[in-house]
Amino acid sequence: MDLLRARAAAAPPRHDLSALPAVEALVAVARPEEPMHCLRPAAIAGAAAGFVAGFPGETLYAVKCNPEPAVLRAVWEGGVRHFDCASAGEVALVRGLLPEAAIHFMHPVKARSAIREAWQRHGVRDFVLDTAGELAKIREETGTLAAGAGAAEGLGLFVRLALPKGVARYDLSGKFGAEPEAAAALLRAARPQAARLGLCFHVGSQCLEPLAWRRALALAGEVIRAAGVTVDVVDVGGGFPVAYPDVTPPPLGAFFAEIEAGFEALALPGAVLWAEPGRALVAGGGSVVVQVQQRRDGALYVNDGVYGTLSDAGAPGFVFPCRLIRPDGPVAAESQDFVLFGPTCDSADRMAGPFRLPADVREGDWIEIGQLGAYGACLRTAFNGFDRARLVEVRDRPMLEGEASAA
Ligand SMILES: *Cc1c(COP(=O)(O)O)cnc(C)c1O
């Protein structure tokens, strides 16, 4: 394992991809008995650059999706300069790594200390809210209680609009957001206090339908009209989808086209668009290599699971691409579907997949599972003592080439 660390530490400048190892070669040398997280910085920088080039507005990276420093640097390298943070920890992390970044605090319910720290120490000016109480809290903790003080000091206020339950794979409609009438009232209340006023929403994560944004923008337009105030930013959130073995989403360009048309239809002079993609920038840039510890017929017991990197492969039922890595010998030509079990003693630590692999998988083999750059490694827990893993940067391309792109 020392070898692995040494290789990672000696990682060359990011552009010199050819000097990064390939996953298969790394497994052959390191023979990892703990999960090995493989980061593809070039894939992340490429996806970020594609989004920035295609989206008709400003791109904010949603940090919660994967806060790994190497990921943040790759996103920056792809041209993203704005970061959507949701906690004091994320704000401090981004500020420490990327001193020039513009940071936006986009969580509608914040600790008072987090607001103070972001405002005073890290230069954050934009805050989201969905209640009058949160607006008061933001004004108190930023010291902008006097009428017009926020506007004078560059305070940005963003009202989060609730959306009806949509079609996204991950519904996010139940927790945050003001209903249209309340959102209009909040826009009116915030306008005199804000140097910059925005309306934002989130259609839900892994949303496959471009029209979902069109509908949300139409609702945003009604709210803005009802409020009767000028809005500077319409923030269409995240939710942009990526490919999985059982889903091929429309190309990102189809989403951008609907958003642009929907925004133009609102005819808001002087307003600009923002987006907060997470998954779409980083999913293809991460994989995990697990080892098979036991086989029981069609079930493989492996060393990572739903309490580790593979949370979405459990109850949410996402299907991930996979491949067998057996450095020492040939592999059967026939394949079959397998179920995986993770290492903890909880019977919920089960991943139905299907994971299609060569029929002769056996103890000691490695399996690389891909499209895990988003909501993968960052969801790991230490449950049952299984919290050890390695992180390496690799030269491989994403495991699914059906990857949504701006093309
Ligand atoms: C999680 C989140 C995002 C990113 O969502 P994706 O589906 O990963 O694109 C963006 N904005 C907010 C407010 C979020 O909570």
PDBQT file of the ligand as one rigid body, heavy atoms in Angstrom, charges set to zero:
ROOT
HETATM    1  C1  LIG A 501     -27.699  18.892  -4.300  1.00  0.00    +0.000 C 
HETATM    2  C2  LIG A 501     -27.939  20.223  -4.845  1.00  0.00    +0.000 A 
HETATM    3  C3  LIG A 501     -27.468  20.553  -6.136  1.00  0.00    +0.000 A 
HETATM    4  C4  LIG A 501     -26.817  19.561  -7.061  1.00  0.00    +0.000 C 
HETATM    5  O1  LIG A 501     -27.744  18.647  -7.552  1.00  0.00    +0.000 OA
HETATM    6  P1  LIG A 501     -27.359  17.582  -8.702  1.00  0.00    +0.000 P 
HETATM    7  O2  LIG A 501     -28.579  16.801  -8.869  1.00  0.00    +0.000 OA
HETATM    8  O3  LIG A 501     -26.198  16.802  -8.196  1.00  0.00    +0.000 OA
HETATM    9  O4  LIG A 501     -26.997  18.374  -9.915  1.00  0.00    +0.000 OA
HETATM   10  C5  LIG A 501     -27.656  21.852  -6.556  1.00  0.00    +0.000 A 
HETATM   11  N1  LIG A 501     -28.256  22.780  -5.781  1.00  0.00    +0.000 NA
HETATM   12  C6  LIG A 501     -28.734  22.485  -4.548  1.00  0.00    +0.000 A 
HETATM   13  C7  LIG A 501     -29.393  23.557  -3.745  1.00  0.00    +0.000 C 
HETATM   14  C8  LIG A 501     -28.601  21.205  -4.042  1.00  0.00    +0.000 A 
HETATM   15  O5  LIG A 501     -29.083  20.905  -2.830  1.00  0.00    +0.000 OA
ENDROOT
TORSDOF 0
